[in-house]
Structure formats: C-alpha cells, structure tokens
Amino acid sequence: MQNVSLAIVGAGEFGRRYVQSLQELSGIDIRWICDHSAEKAQSVADGLSDTRITTDLTEVCADKALDAVIVVTPENAHRVVAEQALQAGKHVIVEKPLATTAEDAQALVDAAKSSGKLLMTAFLLRFDYRYARLQQQLTEIGTVRNVYAYRNFDRSLFALYSRTHSFLENAIHDIDLVLWYVQSRVKKAHGFCRNTLGRENPDVNWGVLEFENDAIAVVQTSWLYPPQAHERLQWNTGVQVMGDQGVLEVRFDSDGFRASTENAGQLVLDQTGWATIHDEPRGAFGAMLRHFIKCLRGESEYCGTTPEEAMESLRVATMLAEDSSSKSDST
Ligand SMILES: NC(=O)c1ccc[n+]([C@@H]2O[C@H](COP(=O)([O-])OP(=O)(O)OC[C@H]3O[C@@H](n4cnc5c(N)ncnc54)[C@H](O)[C@@H]3O)[C@@H](O)[C@H]2O)c1
C-alpha cells in the first residue's frame, strides 16, 4: 500500500511535535514543512530525509502527490491555510480551535463539504482512552445533569497562548467534550474572567453553560501553576459528569506516574498525551493521528469531531468570551 503523504504548515512548537509523532508512525511520508519563516521550517525539517521546505503554501497545495495538510499555525491563521488546502483537494487536520470567528469556521465547513475531503479538528481528547470510555459509559448513568471540566496550566505557557482568548484556545477542549457528553444545545453562556497576569487576554476563566435539556456545565481554565525550571510542566485537568444514576470521572489526566529525582524534584510524567513507548506514539495524540491515517486509507470510519461540531464548540466558546467581556468586573 502506498504511503500517505503529508505537509505540516506551521513549524512552531506544536508543528515540531507533529513531526516527532508522525516520524514514529509507519506508512507516512512527511513531504513538506511550510512556514512563513524558512528558518523555522528548516529547523523542524532537520533530520528528515526527502522532506521539502517552503514558505509558499501555493507550492504545497499544487503538489499532486500530496494527500493531506496539517495546519499548526496560530489560531487566527487556521482558516487561510485550511481553506486553501481543502480547495486544492487535500484532506486536512486543523489544530483547535477550528477557527477564531464564526465566519471563518463556516467557510471551512463549506469548503470541506464542497471538496468532499476529511476535515478533522484536532480534539485529541476524543482519542484519549478515558475520555472516550467515559462517553461510552454514559448510558449507565441516565440523564446527564451536570458536568465540571477543568484545565489548569503553567504560567510560562501563557506568554504564547494569551494571544487567543482561553475559552477559544484552551477550554475549547473541554467545551468539545461537554457538548459530546451532554448532547444538547447551549442556550445560555455565562463567562467570568480575570486578568491577573496583565497579558492580552484573561488568565482565569470560568464558564457556566445552560443547555436546552436543563443540564448545566462548568468549564474552567487558568494559567496560574508556577513556572517550572524543568522540562515537565505542571498542569491539572479532568472532568466529572453527574447523571441520575451515577457519576463518571476522569481525574487529573496525567496522574498515576510520578518521578522524584534530586535534580528535578517531583515530576508528573505524561502517559496520555504524546507519550512514546518502544518508538511508537501511545497517547491520545498518536491515536488521533493513526485514526486519521486509517480513514485516509479507507480502513476506518471517521469518529473524531465533525466540522459542524467544531463550529458549535467555537460558537459556545465565543458566547462565553463575549459574555465575560460584557461584565464590567470581568476583564
Ligand atoms: N492540542 C493541543 O494540546 C495543542 C497544544 C499546543 C498548541 N496547539 C495548537 O497548535 C497550533 C500552533 O501552536 P504553536 O504553539 O505551535 O504556535 P507557534 O506560534 O509556536 O507556531 C506557529 C507557527 O506558524 C507559523 N505561521 C503563522 N502563520 C502562518 C501561515 N499563514 N502559513 C505558514 N506558517 C504560518 C509561524 O511562523 C509559527 O512558526 C495552535 O492552533 C495551537 O492552539 C494545540
């Protein structure tokens, strides 16, 4: 069977992570690395053989042998890249959020429809065993009444990610899960935010969602864990779903494996996101990429977030951000 050939557009930190994980999968050719900065593209391509680098997306899209484009640019540039790739007949993985405006999201949904190509927004938690298993267990707990999802990170990351409101950039992972679990439309969104770090967007964000079926959800994200001097970041994420007949929980999604060393102190080691064991990506990220490849090969039916669902999670995230900014004490 022919290898699937891919282009990575956006050679920042996360573009590098895609390259690392894709290199560990079989049956893949990384054909292009594209970035506005040739230097960044070159640095991510270092060590790859037969990979071309370019600053010109048109050159990538014109490549007839290319199957798919992975969009890892900043959030507000997702549309410009993904739309061109879809129009050129390429399958697309776009990092979350699908886009940063309703208009851009709609344009991508339309482009995917008219191209007939797969457009996967990279909501990797749907491929995390525990979050996916929780969804399968929902039939055991009756009607879902409330959900609490939290995602708290290290301050050092916020220097980069404060460029986009955290409801859209970060809590959107949880919004996607909450919508998947509750299966009802959000009718009201209440956002409460605080800007304690003085950056472009608030670093403390609480969102309360009211659904048409009467369920309530809280999505909470902050960036107040102290920065670490070591390679591992501190973070704390999880979800709790309460129904009429039971409660389902994923607690602290990287817990269960700690290393305490004299050099680094206590570290929580990732086992669930991008963990690689025996040269194979084992976490949700690897599972998501393997699924995408299998879909392209016609070996699997697509089960990730649909473009319409990704657009809905953006609608809800935007409602929260707008509601919070309408309150005078919530900046
Ligand atoms: N799923 C996750 O857990 C997760 C984690 C981190 C980042 N992300 C997402 O990954 C994406 C990239 O994040 P990052 O941390 O790598 O950002 P980054 O700013 O480090 O890198 C983005 C790169 O894209 C390049 N770029 C910008 N516009 C471009 C364009 N139009 N064409 C080509 N290149 C362009 C920039 O030069 C830069 O090198 C974001 O959407 C972010 O939300 C997801």
The ligand as an SDF file (V2000), in Angstrom:
LIG
                    3D

 44 48  0  0  0  0  0  0  0  0999 V2000
   -3.8940   20.2130   21.0680 N   0  0  0  0  0  0  0  0  0  0  0  0
   -3.0660   20.7640   21.9300 C   0  0  0  0  0  0  0  0  0  0  0  0
   -2.9350   20.3060   23.0350 O   0  0  0  0  0  0  0  0  0  0  0  0
   -2.2710   21.9630   21.4890 C   0  0  0  0  0  0  0  0  0  0  0  0
   -1.1830   22.3810   22.2590 C   0  0  0  0  0  0  0  0  0  0  0  0
   -0.4430   23.4740   21.8050 C   0  0  0  0  0  0  0  0  0  0  0  0
   -0.8000   24.1370   20.6350 C   0  0  0  0  0  0  0  0  0  0  0  0
   -1.8780   23.7100   19.9290 N   0  0  0  0  0  0  0  0  0  0  0  0
   -2.3130   24.4370   18.7200 C   0  0  0  0  0  0  0  0  0  0  0  0
   -1.3260   24.2970   17.7050 O   0  0  0  0  0  0  0  0  0  0  0  0
   -1.3020   25.4800   16.8970 C   0  0  0  0  0  0  0  0  0  0  0  0
    0.1100   26.0160   16.8160 C   0  0  0  0  0  0  0  0  0  0  0  0
    0.5970   26.3050   18.1070 O   0  0  0  0  0  0  0  0  0  0  0  0
    2.1480   26.5470   18.3620 P   0  0  0  0  0  0  0  0  0  0  0  0
    2.3430   26.5060   19.8270 O   0  0  0  0  0  0  0  0  0  0  0  0
    2.9830   25.6490   17.5280 O   0  0  0  0  0  0  0  0  0  0  0  0
    2.2810   28.0570   17.8290 O   0  0  0  0  0  0  0  0  0  0  0  0
    3.5910   28.8200   17.3610 P   0  0  0  0  0  0  0  0  0  0  0  0
    3.2670   30.2520   17.3490 O   0  0  0  0  0  0  0  0  0  0  0  0
    4.7650   28.3140   18.1550 O   0  0  0  0  0  0  0  0  0  0  0  0
    3.8250   28.3200   15.8490 O   0  0  0  0  0  0  0  0  0  0  0  0
    3.0390   28.7160   14.7790 C   0  0  0  0  0  0  0  0  0  0  0  0
    3.9190   28.7440   13.5190 C   0  0  0  0  0  0  0  0  0  0  0  0
    3.0800   29.0280   12.3850 O   0  0  0  0  0  0  0  0  0  0  0  0
    3.7770   29.9330   11.5140 C   0  0  0  0  0  0  0  0  0  0  0  0
    2.7550   30.6120   10.7020 N   0  0  0  0  0  0  0  0  0  0  0  0
    1.8980   31.5940   11.0500 C   0  0  0  0  0  0  0  0  0  0  0  0
    1.0290   31.8660   10.0470 N   0  0  0  0  0  0  0  0  0  0  0  0
    1.3690   31.0540    9.0220 C   0  0  0  0  0  0  0  0  0  0  0  0
    0.8550   30.8590    7.7150 C   0  0  0  0  0  0  0  0  0  0  0  0
   -0.2120   31.5510    7.2740 N   0  0  0  0  0  0  0  0  0  0  0  0
    1.4610   29.9540    6.9250 N   0  0  0  0  0  0  0  0  0  0  0  0
    2.5340   29.2500    7.3440 C   0  0  0  0  0  0  0  0  0  0  0  0
    3.0500   29.3710    8.6060 N   0  0  0  0  0  0  0  0  0  0  0  0
    2.4750   30.2570    9.4200 C   0  0  0  0  0  0  0  0  0  0  0  0
    4.5620   30.8260   12.4390 C   0  0  0  0  0  0  0  0  0  0  0  0
    5.6570   31.4010   11.7620 O   0  0  0  0  0  0  0  0  0  0  0  0
    4.9950   29.8350   13.5280 C   0  0  0  0  0  0  0  0  0  0  0  0
    6.2410   29.2410   13.2390 O   0  0  0  0  0  0  0  0  0  0  0  0
   -2.2940   26.4580   17.5230 C   0  0  0  0  0  0  0  0  0  0  0  0
   -3.5180   26.3730   16.8570 O   0  0  0  0  0  0  0  0  0  0  0  0
   -2.4550   25.9440   18.9390 C   0  0  0  0  0  0  0  0  0  0  0  0
   -3.7110   26.2610   19.5070 O   0  0  0  0  0  0  0  0  0  0  0  0
   -2.5910   22.6290   20.3280 C   0  0  0  0  0  0  0  0  0  0  0  0
  1  2  1  0
  2  3  2  0
  2  4  1  0
  4  5  1  0
  4 44  2  0
  5  6  2  0
  6  7  1  0
  7  8  2  0
  8  9  1  0
  8 44  1  0
  9 10  1  0
  9 42  1  0
 10 11  1  0
 11 12  1  0
 11 40  1  0
 12 13  1  0
 13 14  1  0
 14 15  2  0
 14 16  1  0
 14 17  1  0
 17 18  1  0
 18 19  2  0
 18 20  1  0
 18 21  1  0
 21 22  1  0
 22 23  1  0
 23 24  1  0
 23 38  1  0
 24 25  1  0
 25 26  1  0
 25 36  1  0
 26 27  1  0
 26 35  1  0
 27 28  2  0
 28 29  1  0
 29 30  1  0
 29 35  2  0
 30 31  1  0
 30 32  2  0
 32 33  1  0
 33 34  2  0
 34 35  1  0
 36 37  1  0
 36 38  1  0
 38 39  1  0
 40 41  1  0
 40 42  1  0
 42 43  1  0
M  CHG  2   8   1  16  -1
M  END
$$$$
